[in-house]
């Protein structure tokens, strides 16, 4: 009897784990940064390497930090929408160019438009690791004090903006829904 109960129990446990895994949303990976200050960092800016970009750039207003790269297909998918958000919203968007070629990244922004107030250039990806970046694109919502409030993995869309980011932004700014 024990020879049938043990395998059946193990099989049932495996089924529960697989079933749970199938129902998880891969774009909702929890970030240990949520509710904590943005990591300390200093990087050169993309367009002018003599200028520095630090976590202090992300303080003073509710803002977005968008991790992107020219080699990233999802980054290309979201780019037009980022341009729209930059035009229509008062929320500043900052870029974190991830493991990219500086000249290609500048050409990309010159060709497609530049939605970013400033872009940090993280050629080695070390700062991105401190942010817990799995890949690109990823977008972080940061409050005026520099606290990370939300992380979205994958291309930003109108639906994500409307249902995930905008309600949090309005709450942080004390606006009615």
Backbone bond lengths (Angstrom), bond angles and torsions (degrees), N, CA, C in turn:
res aa  C-N    CA-C-N  psi(-1)  N-CA   C-N-CA  omega(-1)  CA-C   N-CA-C  phi
1 X - - - 1.451 - - 1.531 111.09 -
2 X 1.317 116.69 -42.31 1.458 120.05 179.46 1.524 111.24 -63.16
3 X 1.341 116.00 -29.26 1.463 120.72 179.51 1.530 111.99 -67.12
4 X 1.301 118.78 -21.78 1.468 121.32 177.80 1.526 112.07 -98.91
5 X 1.324 118.09 -29.94 1.471 121.20 -178.13 1.530 111.03 -71.20
6 X 1.326 117.02 -44.75 1.470 120.53 -177.74 1.536 111.26 -62.12
7 X 1.324 119.99 -51.78 1.471 118.91 177.98 1.525 112.87 -61.92
8 X 1.325 117.28 -38.50 1.466 120.39 179.63 1.532 110.52 -65.19
9 X 1.323 116.70 -39.44 1.464 121.11 178.85 1.526 110.15 -66.54
10 X 1.324 117.47 -46.00 1.459 121.23 177.61 1.523 111.76 -60.83
11 X 1.312 116.69 -41.51 1.461 121.02 177.26 1.530 110.58 -61.91
12 X 1.317 117.43 -43.24 1.470 121.44 -179.96 1.533 110.72 -63.36
13 X 1.332 116.77 -40.41 1.469 120.32 178.51 1.531 110.49 -63.95
14 X 1.332 116.72 -43.54 1.455 120.78 177.97 1.526 111.97 -61.30
15 X 1.314 116.50 -41.63 1.465 121.25 178.56 1.528 109.94 -60.51
16 X 1.329 117.47 -42.83 1.470 121.50 179.52 1.535 109.85 -62.78
17 X 1.333 118.12 -45.12 1.460 121.10 178.98 1.526 111.43 -62.37
18 X 1.323 117.52 -45.89 1.465 120.10 179.71 1.520 111.31 -64.81
19 X 1.305 118.41 -43.01 1.458 122.64 179.86 1.526 110.26 -62.02
20 X 1.335 116.69 -43.95 1.462 120.78 177.73 1.524 110.29 -61.76
21 X 1.320 117.48 -44.27 1.457 121.79 -179.84 1.515 112.66 -61.52
22 X 1.320 117.30 -36.90 1.463 120.90 179.79 1.517 112.24 -67.71
23 X 1.323 117.12 -23.71 1.455 120.99 -177.78 1.530 113.28 -94.58
24 X 1.325 118.61 1.07 1.454 121.34 178.37 1.522 110.38 -82.29
25 X 1.326 115.04 147.33 1.459 121.29 177.37 1.527 107.96 -96.43
26 X 1.335 118.90 115.26 1.467 120.39 -176.78 1.521 113.91 -66.28
27 X 1.324 119.06 -15.65 1.459 120.52 177.84 1.524 111.42 -85.65
28 X 1.308 118.60 -2.53 1.459 121.49 -179.86 1.519 110.87 -114.70
29 X 1.320 115.30 56.22 1.454 120.95 175.44 1.516 106.51 -81.26
30 X 1.328 117.97 123.58 1.467 118.75 -177.54 1.526 111.36 -64.54
31 X 1.318 115.70 143.72 1.453 121.20 178.90 1.522 109.25 -108.15
32 X 1.324 117.42 132.47 1.472 119.35 176.60 1.525 112.23 -68.97
33 X 1.341 117.71 -9.65 1.460 121.08 -179.47 1.524 113.48 -82.44
34 X 1.329 117.69 -16.77 1.461 120.02 -176.47 1.531 109.32 -58.64
35 X 1.338 115.11 126.61 1.458 121.14 -179.30 1.520 114.09 84.55
36 X 1.326 117.03 4.00 1.474 121.08 -178.71 1.526 109.75 -119.95
37 X 1.332 116.41 158.46 1.474 118.87 176.74 1.523 110.91 -61.65
38 X 1.333 114.86 148.37 1.466 118.67 176.24 1.524 108.63 -60.51
39 X 1.324 116.67 147.94 1.469 119.77 -178.91 1.533 111.76 -60.13
40 X 1.320 115.59 147.36 1.468 120.55 173.92 1.521 108.67 -71.09
41 X 1.317 116.48 132.78 1.458 120.21 177.57 1.518 110.04 -159.64
42 X 1.296 115.18 163.03 1.458 122.15 172.92 1.520 107.34 -147.05
43 X 1.316 115.24 122.25 1.462 121.65 179.74 1.517 109.81 -133.69
44 X 1.326 116.96 156.76 1.463 118.66 172.06 1.532 109.45 -70.92
45 X 1.321 115.20 151.03 1.455 118.38 173.84 1.525 108.88 -76.83
46 X 1.319 115.12 152.51 1.455 121.27 -175.93 1.526 112.58 -61.58
47 X 1.304 116.45 -51.59 1.470 120.27 -173.01 1.528 113.05 -79.03
48 X 1.332 117.29 -26.24 1.463 121.01 -179.24 1.523 108.14 -140.71
49 X 1.308 116.28 100.47 1.469 120.60 -174.73 1.522 113.32 -67.99
50 X 1.336 118.04 -9.50 1.463 119.53 175.96 1.526 111.34 -81.06
51 X 1.328 117.09 -16.92 1.463 121.64 176.93 1.519 109.10 -91.98
52 X 1.328 116.21 143.00 1.466 121.12 -177.88 1.522 110.40 -103.98
53 X 1.310 114.79 150.82 1.467 122.90 175.40 1.522 105.85 -123.45
54 X 1.346 116.77 124.12 1.460 121.47 -179.64 1.517 109.72 -130.76
55 X 1.328 115.16 176.86 1.460 119.95 177.56 1.531 111.03 -61.50
56 X 1.323 117.79 -22.06 1.466 120.41 178.68 1.532 111.69 -65.82
57 X 1.341 117.98 -25.67 1.464 120.62 175.22 1.527 110.93 -61.93
58 X 1.318 116.63 -23.36 1.463 121.55 -174.66 1.526 112.24 -94.35
59 X 1.320 118.31 10.67 1.460 122.35 -179.14 1.519 110.33 -110.43
60 X 1.309 115.44 154.90 1.456 120.82 176.27 1.515 114.28 106.33
61 X 1.325 117.05 -21.70 1.464 121.23 179.61 1.525 108.22 -156.39
62 X 1.293 116.77 154.29 1.462 120.70 171.93 1.524 107.02 -62.21
63 X 1.324 117.26 130.74 1.463 119.66 -176.14 1.524 111.19 -146.37
64 X 1.319 114.35 169.03 1.458 122.29 174.67 1.514 109.13 -114.81
65 X 1.323 115.99 141.97 1.459 122.04 169.63 1.518 106.06 -116.20
66 X 1.330 115.75 117.06 1.457 122.08 -176.61 1.520 109.70 -109.01
67 X 1.341 116.35 119.74 1.457 122.56 178.49 1.528 107.25 -89.34
68 X 1.333 116.06 125.25 1.466 120.17 -173.94 1.529 110.66 -148.26
69 X 1.321 114.83 165.85 1.460 122.08 176.34 1.526 108.90 -157.57
70 X 1.317 116.06 154.99 1.466 119.95 -179.88 1.520 112.05 -70.13
71 X 1.329 118.20 -25.66 1.464 122.31 -179.33 1.527 112.16 -82.12
72 X 1.315 117.17 -2.90 1.471 123.25 -173.34 1.529 111.06 -92.72
73 X 1.315 116.61 115.51 1.470 121.89 -179.49 1.531 110.80 -63.16
74 X 1.330 117.24 -43.54 1.464 120.82 179.60 1.517 112.56 -64.17
75 X 1.334 116.88 -30.56 1.466 120.85 177.74 1.527 110.57 -65.88
76 X 1.319 115.20 -38.25 1.469 119.63 177.05 1.527 110.18 -66.98
77 X 1.342 116.02 -38.47 1.465 120.80 179.48 1.520 111.38 -62.24
78 X 1.326 118.14 -38.61 1.460 120.85 -175.05 1.529 113.32 -88.87
79 X 1.313 118.03 -11.84 1.462 120.75 -169.87 1.531 113.23 -58.74
80 X 1.315 117.88 -46.17 1.470 120.01 179.53 1.526 110.91 -60.20
81 X 1.333 115.98 -37.62 1.470 117.95 179.62 1.529 110.90 -70.24
82 X 1.327 117.54 -37.42 1.470 119.64 175.04 1.526 110.70 -60.10
83 X 1.320 116.69 -39.73 1.468 120.83 176.94 1.529 110.16 -60.60
84 X 1.320 116.81 -41.87 1.462 121.41 178.67 1.529 110.73 -63.81
85 X 1.323 117.18 -46.35 1.469 120.90 178.47 1.526 110.22 -59.86
86 X 1.325 117.22 -43.07 1.460 120.87 179.62 1.529 111.44 -61.67
87 X 1.333 117.07 -36.34 1.472 121.54 179.73 1.520 112.29 -74.69
88 X 1.337 116.66 -40.97 1.458 120.94 -167.78 1.524 114.86 -100.69
89 X 1.303 118.33 -9.84 1.454 121.66 -175.47 1.525 109.78 -117.09
90 X 1.326 114.76 154.61 1.467 119.11 175.02 1.528 111.63 -93.65
91 X 1.331 117.26 9.92 1.460 121.96 179.41 1.531 108.40 -87.44
92 X 1.331 117.32 117.39 1.469 118.67 178.85 1.527 111.18 -68.51
93 X 1.321 115.12 141.63 1.462 121.86 176.71 1.522 107.43 -112.75
94 X 1.311 115.27 128.16 1.465 121.48 175.07 1.516 107.61 -112.36
95 X 1.311 115.82 147.18 1.454 120.69 -179.59 1.514 111.71 -104.98
96 X 1.312 115.41 149.25 1.458 122.81 169.97 1.522 105.55 -127.40
97 X 1.330 115.04 98.84 1.460 120.63 -178.26 1.523 108.33 -77.43
98 X 1.332 115.56 122.16 1.462 123.72 -164.92 1.526 112.37 -109.70
99 X 1.348 116.32 116.18 1.464 122.78 174.88 1.530 112.19 47.47
100 X 1.295 115.22 57.55 1.457 120.54 -172.10 1.526 110.38 -127.97
101 X 1.301 115.39 175.20 1.456 123.33 174.16 1.533 107.33 -95.79
102 X 1.329 116.17 124.49 1.474 120.98 -175.75 1.531 111.72 -55.09
103 X 1.322 118.58 -48.24 1.463 120.99 -177.06 1.529 111.81 -64.64
104 X 1.321 116.88 -40.56 1.471 119.83 177.66 1.529 110.79 -65.03
105 X 1.335 116.81 -39.34 1.465 120.49 -179.07 1.528 110.99 -66.23
106 X 1.324 116.51 -42.67 1.467 119.69 178.29 1.534 110.00 -64.77
107 X 1.321 117.54 -42.92 1.467 121.05 178.47 1.526 111.14 -61.87
108 X 1.333 116.80 -40.14 1.476 122.67 177.93 1.532 109.24 -57.29
109 X 1.342 117.15 -50.07 1.466 120.63 -178.50 1.522 111.53 -67.96
110 X 1.328 117.60 -36.17 1.463 120.15 177.34 1.523 111.40 -65.21
111 X 1.326 116.40 -37.36 1.465 121.07 -178.33 1.526 112.37 -78.81
112 X 1.336 117.42 -45.78 1.470 121.54 -172.21 1.522 113.95 -95.20
113 X 1.324 117.27 -13.24 1.455 121.58 -175.22 1.521 109.66 104.32
114 X 1.327 114.96 153.74 1.459 120.76 -175.89 1.531 109.84 -118.13
115 X 1.334 117.31 103.76 1.459 120.11 -179.43 1.533 113.56 -82.52
116 X 1.331 117.43 -3.06 1.457 121.67 -170.16 1.525 112.60 -96.39
117 X 1.331 115.87 138.83 1.472 120.27 172.56 1.520 109.48 -66.66
118 X 1.313 115.74 -37.66 1.469 122.73 175.52 1.521 106.27 -158.55
119 X 1.332 116.03 155.78 1.454 121.10 -179.98 1.519 109.34 -130.71
120 X 1.337 115.11 126.68 1.456 121.39 174.04 1.521 108.38 -83.90
121 X 1.320 116.42 144.68 1.457 122.04 -178.20 1.527 108.96 -109.61
122 X 1.334 115.85 106.11 1.469 123.28 -176.78 1.527 108.97 -108.24
123 X 1.326 116.21 72.69 1.461 121.52 -173.42 1.528 112.12 -62.55
124 X 1.320 118.54 -36.40 1.468 121.79 -178.74 1.529 112.41 -86.68
125 X 1.327 117.86 -20.04 1.460 121.28 -179.10 1.517 113.94 84.30
126 X 1.328 118.76 6.58 1.466 121.50 -176.91 1.526 112.19 -66.10
127 X 1.326 117.59 -42.81 1.465 120.30 179.00 1.526 110.10 -67.93
128 X 1.312 116.73 -38.30 1.466 120.43 177.61 1.525 111.00 -59.73
129 X 1.321 117.31 -36.81 1.467 120.48 176.74 1.521 109.69 -63.06
130 X 1.350 117.48 -41.48 1.462 120.63 178.06 1.523 111.58 -61.47
131 X 1.314 116.85 -29.40 1.461 121.81 177.78 1.533 111.61 -82.36
132 X 1.319 117.40 -7.07 1.463 120.36 -179.01 1.512 113.14 78.04
133 X 1.315 116.69 28.02 1.461 121.28 -178.01 1.529 109.68 -72.68
134 X 1.328 115.56 129.54 1.462 122.25 176.47 1.514 111.12 -91.52
135 X 1.303 116.01 -28.29 1.458 122.82 -176.79 1.512 108.11 177.61
136 X 1.286 116.32 -167.41 1.458 120.13 179.58 1.524 108.16 -125.10
137 X 1.310 117.16 149.11 1.447 128.22 -1.95 1.536 112.34 -85.34
138 X 1.305 114.11 151.86 1.458 122.85 170.57 1.515 107.00 -139.93
139 X 1.321 116.45 143.91 1.457 121.06 -178.57 1.525 109.18 -129.74
140 X 1.326 115.13 130.46 1.460 122.59 178.79 1.517 108.85 -110.04
141 X 1.331 115.76 137.63 1.458 122.44 173.32 1.524 107.10 -100.94
142 X 1.327 116.11 126.01 1.456 121.97 -174.13 1.526 108.65 -124.68
143 X 1.334 116.26 133.42 1.461 119.02 -179.51 1.533 110.48 -81.02
144 X 1.336 116.16 177.79 1.468 121.37 -173.78 1.530 112.76 -63.91
145 X 1.317 117.29 -23.00 1.469 121.01 178.96 1.528 111.95 -88.64
146 X 1.323 117.34 0.25 1.456 120.85 -179.93 1.516 114.04 86.33
147 X 1.329 117.20 18.02 1.463 122.45 178.56 1.533 108.55 -89.65
148 X 1.325 116.59 131.85 1.464 121.41 177.83 1.525 108.04 -74.39
149 X 1.318 116.75 123.99 1.469 121.08 -176.35 1.528 113.96 -110.06
150 X 1.328 117.69 -21.26 1.471 119.88 -177.38 1.515 108.37 -162.59
151 X 1.334 115.09 150.26 1.460 121.17 176.15 1.527 108.29 -134.02
152 X 1.328 115.03 130.06 1.460 120.57 175.29 1.518 108.71 -116.84
153 X 1.317 116.12 129.53 1.459 121.69 177.05 1.520 108.14 -103.85
154 X 1.324 115.79 129.08 1.457 121.03 179.77 1.515 110.53 110.62
155 X 1.330 116.22 176.01 1.463 120.43 -178.73 1.527 112.05 -63.02
156 X 1.306 115.11 138.42 1.454 121.26 174.83 1.528 108.39 -76.87
157 X 1.317 116.14 132.99 1.466 122.51 179.78 1.524 109.08 -127.98
158 X 1.319 115.31 170.25 1.464 119.89 176.34 1.530 109.99 -59.75
159 X 1.306 117.52 -41.35 1.468 121.16 -178.94 1.526 111.47 -62.83
160 X 1.321 117.92 -44.13 1.469 121.76 178.22 1.525 109.73 -64.54
161 X 1.323 116.46 -43.44 1.457 120.88 178.09 1.525 110.82 -59.26
162 X 1.338 116.08 -48.09 1.468 121.55 -175.47 1.525 112.46 -68.94
163 X 1.335 117.55 -40.56 1.468 119.67 -172.09 1.529 114.45 -97.58
164 X 1.316 118.16 -26.88 1.471 120.85 -174.68 1.529 113.04 -109.29
165 X 1.320 117.17 -48.73 1.464 120.24 -173.47 1.528 113.39 -86.25
166 X 1.322 117.90 -51.78 1.459 121.00 -175.18 1.530 113.24 -57.99
167 X 1.340 120.15 -44.01 1.472 118.19 177.23 1.537 112.61 -60.34
168 X 1.312 117.61 -39.04 1.470 120.86 178.23 1.529 110.72 -68.49
169 X 1.324 117.22 -39.98 1.466 121.27 178.68 1.521 109.47 -62.52
170 X 1.313 117.13 -46.71 1.477 120.57 -179.68 1.520 110.91 -61.66
171 X 1.302 116.39 -40.49 1.468 120.43 178.58 1.536 110.51 -63.39
172 X 1.324 116.71 -44.28 1.458 120.63 -179.50 1.525 112.01 -65.76
173 X 1.329 115.97 -32.22 1.460 119.95 -179.64 1.519 112.36 -89.87
174 X 1.328 116.72 -1.19 1.453 120.80 178.69 1.512 113.98 72.44
175 X 1.336 116.05 26.47 1.459 121.26 -179.46 1.520 110.07 -95.22
176 X 1.332 115.55 153.79 1.462 121.00 174.62 1.511 108.52 -75.55
177 X 1.356 116.36 146.25 1.452 123.22 -178.17 1.475 113.86 -59.21
